[in-house]
Amino acid sequence: MSRAASFLSHSGRALTEPSVSPDDIVGLVAPRLAEVERLFLENLASPVSIVDEIGSFVGQGGGKRVRPTLHLLAADLCGYDGAHDVLLATVLEFIHSATLIHDDVIDAAATRRGRPSVNHGWGNTITVLFGDYLYAKAMEMALRAGSLRVMDRLAWITLRMTEGEMIQTRLAGRLDLSIDEYMDLIERKTAVLFGGCCELAGILAGVDETAERALRQYGVHIGLAFQIVDDILDFTGDPVILGKPTASDLREGKATLPVLDAIQSGSANARALAASIVGSGGNGDGGAELIAVLHECGALDRAQARARFHAELAIRELDAFPDGKARRALAGVPDLLISRNR
């Protein structure tokens, strides 16, 4: 069954309200998350001045640290009792940071999280090399875990993400993608890293294959929901909070889920407005008009329903694990991610 068919067969019932707050979730891993932050900054430092200069800038940029938090919670869920969860949480944040830095070069982005992007400050050549440096640093750090399986999965994840970026570049400006093609793209670009965050915790803890798969699928569904919400916020979010203009993705030639859904539902207005924005090279108007069309034809509501569908599937994967604080925290994560405003 295709992703689209599977989605359309869903009953559409709402998620259960999370039993934990954001503070409760972060509180479970706060000491280790602080250690991740320390290790992240420590490994961004370098005796090579240009690397240290950019590393210091990147370290000051902050971030939600969603991926390290998921990894640490998954490690708790599996009963892991060691030091390598903090190490791998840091590695995962390095990989995530590298992808963002390379994305900004590809997209010619001038800002990231409301600040100048690295490529804006140091130029594309140095920025690409710094992104490569972060990938290499991540793998160097991961070796300390002493696990060939960990290295194998990290290599696989990085390859899939790179494939996703290449596919997206090839598809730039295309408004004729199917929903299934788009879902495959965001699974590669975004969801595989979320899946890896959780799966790697299971590998550290030595869980069985069934539990590993459940962890991976939990993360993948979280990642799909997370990206779909990003797609929605690109049209509905506050540009000041997001740190980027409305409809930024479309202006960069990326047709995301709400636009593809509207076009495939038969909205001629959506197609014409989207084509105008893409054709303008990011300089045209029409964003506000397109948003109104996306609301009117129900594309934004359907995208939100799809995000909740994947959030629910993520929660179901936790049935493989015993109840406890970590499981309840992970069960609360999906609603918090899909109700965010940035």
N, C-alpha and C positions, 0 to 999 in steps of 0.2 A: 504493500500500500504506500502511495506517495505521502510525503510530509503534508501536502495540502489536503489530501483525502483524509488522512489521520486526524488532522486538525478539525476539519469540518464535521467529523463524526463525533467529536467531543460534546459532552452534555452541556458544557458551559457553566457548571455550577461554581460558585465562588469559593475561594480559598478560605480555610478557617483562619480567624484572626490570630496573629502570632501571639504566643504566650509569653514572649520575652521582648523587652525593649532594646533599642540599639545599645544603650549603656550596659544592659545585662549581657548582651552578646559580646561586646568588646571587653567587658569586665572579666569574662572567663579567660581571656588570653592576654590581658593588658600587660602583665610583666614581660611575657615573651615577645609581644608586639613591640614593646619599648626596646627590647634586645635586638629585634629585627631592624628597627630604625637605626640603632647604634652601629650594627654590623653593615648596614647599607651605606651609611655615611663613611664609615671607616674604609670600606673597600672602594669607594669613589675617590678617595684621596690617592695621590700619586706623586712620586718625586719628579715626574715629567710635568713641567709647568703648564703646558697647554691642556693636558689631561686633567690635572688638578683644578685648573681654572674652570673648565666646563663641568667637571664633576661637582665642584662646589655650587655652581649655579643650579645644576639638576637637583642636588640634594636639598636646596632651599625651596624647591618647587612644590614640595609636599605631595599630596595625593590621598585617595581614600583608603589605600592599602587593603582593598577588598580581597585580593588574591592571597596575600599572606594570612589574613584573618581566616579565610576558608581553610587553608592548609592546616593552620594550628588547631582549629576546631575539629577538623577531620582526624587529626592525630589524636586528639582527646577522645573522639568517638571510638577509635580503634584501640584505645588503651596504651598508646605508645608512651614509653617512659625512657627518654633519651634526649640528647642535645641536638640531634640532626634535624629536628623539625624546624628549629629557628634558622639553621643553616639553609635548608631548602626553601623556606619561606622567603628568605633574602634573595636566593638565586632566582626564584620565580618573579620577584619584583624587579630584579635586574633585567630579566628577559622581557618583561612587560615594558619597562622603561626604554629598552632598545627598540622595541617595535614602535613605540610612540615617536621616538626621535626619527626613525626612518620614515614613518608615515608623514611627518611634517615636511620632510624633504620632498617626498613624492607629491604631496598636496600643495607644495609651495606655501605652507601655512606661515603666517606672521606671528601668531599667538598660540599659546598653550596654557590652559588654566588661568587665563586672564593676564599672563605675562608674555613678554617676547619669547618666541620659540628659539631653540638652540640654533637652527639654521638661519634665523633672522639675525642673530648676533654674531655668528662665526662663519657663516657661509656654508654652502652645500657640501663642499669637498671635505672639510674638517668634520662636519656633522655626520656624514656617512661613516667616516672612519671612527668617530667616537661611538656611534651605534654598534659598529663591528667590535670595538673594544669591549663594550658592555656584554655582548654575547660571549666573547672569549673569556671575559672575567667570570661570567656566570658559570661556564663549564669548568673553569679552573677551581672555583669554589666548590662546585658540586662533587668534584673528585674526593673531597675530604670526607664525604659520606661513605666512601669505600664500597660502593655498590654498583656493579656493572648494570643491573636492571634499572637503577635510577638514571644512569647515564644514557642507557638505551631509550628510555621513555622521554627524557629531556631532548635528545636528538630528534626523536620522532615528532614531538610537539613543535619544535623549532622548524623542522622541515615543512610540516603542514601549514604553519602560520605563514612561512615564506611563500609557499604555493598559493595561499589565499591572497596575499598581497599582489603576487604576479597576476593572478586571475582577475582581481579587481582592476588592476592597471589596464589589462587587455580589454576589459568590459566598460571602461570609462566612457560616459556619454550615451550608453545604451539604455533605451527605455523599453526594450522588448524582452527583457529577462522574464522567465517564469518565476513564480513564487518558490518553487522547488530549487531552481538554480540559485536564487538569492539566499535561501536558507542554507544550502551547501556552502556558499561563500562565507557567510558569517559563522558557520560552524568551524570552518578552517581558520578564519582570521581571529575569532574571539573565543568561541566556546571550547576549542581543544585545550587552551591554556587553563580555563576554569576546570575542565575535566582533569587535567594533569595535577592541578593544585590538590585535589581531593584524592586522586588515585595514588599519587606519590606518598601521601600519608599512610595509605594502606600498605604500600610496599615497605616502608620503614617499619611498620608494626608487624609485618609478616602475616597479614590476613590471607584467607583463602581466595581462590579465583572469583568465586561468586561475590564476595564482599568487595573485592577490587573493582569488579565490573559495576557494582551498584554505586560505589563512590565515584567512579569515572562518569557514569550516566547522570548522577546527581549534579556533578559539576558542569557537564555539557548542557543540561537543561537550564541550569542557572545562567550559564553564559549566553545561551540563546535568548532567554528572557531579558537579560541585562542589555544585550545589543538592540533588541526590539524597542525597549524603553528609550535607549539612546536615539533610535530612529524617530520615535514619537516626540521626544524633547527637542529635537532639532527643529520641529515646527511649532511646538507649544510652549517651550521653555522660555524663561527670562534670559535674554542675551547677556545681561549683566552678570547673572548668577552662573551661566554656562561659560562665560568668557569667550563667546564667539557669536557672530551674527546669526539671525534666523535663516533657516534653509541653507546652512553652510555646506552640507553634504552635496546637495543638488548643484549648488554653485561650483563645486569642485568636480562635477560630472558624475556623481554617485547617485543613482536612483535607488532609494531605500524602500523598505516594505510599504509604508503608507502610499507612496507615489505609485509603485508597481501594482498594488492592490486596486487603487482608484482607476488606473488605466485599464486593468484587466476586467474591472467591473463595468467597463463601457463608458467611462466619463471622458467625453471628447474635450471638455474644458480642462480637465486635469492633464491630459496628454499635451494639449496646445500650450498651456502655461508652463509645464515642466520642460517641454522642448525649447521654449523661449528662454527660460532661465539657464538651461544647459548651453544653448547656442550663444548666449551673451558672454560666455567666458567668465561668469561670476559678477558681471557688472550691471546686469539688467534688473528691472523691477519685476513685480508680479508675485513676490513672496507672500504678501498678505492676501492677495486674491486666491492664490493656490491653497493657502491654509483654510480659507473659507470653503473652498470646494472639497477639500479633504474631510472637513467636518460634515458638510452637507451630504456627501455620498456615503458616509459611514466608514471611510477607510481608517480613520484614526481609532474609532471604536473597535473595529475588527482587529487592528494591530494590538490594541490593549488586551483584547480577549485572547489573542494568540500568545502574548507574553504571560498571561495568567495560566494558560493551558500548559506551557512549559514549566512554569513555577509549580503547578500542581504535580506534574510528572516528576519533578525533582523531589518533592516531599515524599512521594510514594516510594522512591528508591530507599528511603531511610527505614522502611519496614524491615529491612534485612538486619537492623541493628537494635540492641536493647535500649530501653528508655533510659534517660539520664539527662544531665544538664547540657552536654554537648549535642545530643540528638535534638533536644528541644530548641537549642540555639540555632542549629542548622535548619530546623523546620520553620523557624521564624525569619530566616534570612530572605527567602523569596519575596514575601510581601513587602519587606523593607526596601528591597532593591527595586521592585516595580512601582512603588509609590514615591520614589525619590524625585527631587526636582533638579538634580544636576548629575 
